[in-house]
Amino acid sequence: MYGVQMSDARGAGSRPRGRPRSDQPALGQADVVRAALRVIDTEGDRALSMRRVAAELGVYPTAVQHHVNTKEQLLVAVSDAVLDEMVMPSPDVDWVEWLEVFSAQLRAVLHAHPNVVPVMAARLRVATGAFTLSEQLLAALAGAGFTGAALRGAYNSVIGFVFGWIFTELAAEPAADEDAWRQDLRSRLERVDPAEAPTLAVHVDDLRNRAFMMRWMSGQSNPLDDSFEFAVRVMVSGLQAQLDRQ
């Protein structure tokens, strides 16, 4: 049913859709997911469809549906594949270093696949790979000494902070009137009124295109490395303070 090459031929010599060619390796679910990820990476998540993935693989849509029934299931599987690319920190390092490496590795993976960010951000349904990530994060936090409600709070803080920060950094630039929008933002930042926003007026040169709500370039092309590292240190310091209060 899968691995069939697409063809316009409909004559007596054409093969039924359900039978693979003898020289074509059988299609697996991993092949489908990788093809879907390629489509999203190059064309965005809105371009994804069963037909588009089938075209990417050179097979009929029924071959794709043999492995993944719906587009929603395929999007979850793609998220899973991206998370699987993470290199998790060693369990032998202390929890502070573990969180720093974890945060950096997650950011690196999402920067490699920025078009997957809207897929992850818009869905409550999680991929199976998220459980592996969750287990290792919980183990690191429990090893640090968090228990009960504090463990739950620490876990939610890390997940919410790291994913949320990266999602914001990689927010897509406007597709329409892009040049006009950029020029308008630049002009407004150049004309900040010290009477209305005195602190912003003093620091605007350092913040321009390098701070949230003041950027005209996404983190895809203008990553905020130093700010991310600073934010991770703040997160870890806050967790340490909470741990000391237990």
Secondary structure, 3 states (H helix, E strand, C coil): CCCCCCCCCCCCCCCCCCCCCCCCCCCCHHHHHHHHHHHHHHHCHHHCCHHHHHHHHCCCHHHHHCCCCCHHHHHHHHHHHHHHCCCCCCCCCCHHHHHHHHHHHHHHHHHHCHHHHHHHHCCCCCCCHHHHHHHHHHHHHHHHCCCHHHHHHHHHHHHHHHHHHHHHHCCCCCCCCHHHHHHHHHHHHHCCCCCCCHHHHHHHHHHCCCCCCCCCCCCCCCCCHHHHHHHHHHHHHHHHHHHHHC
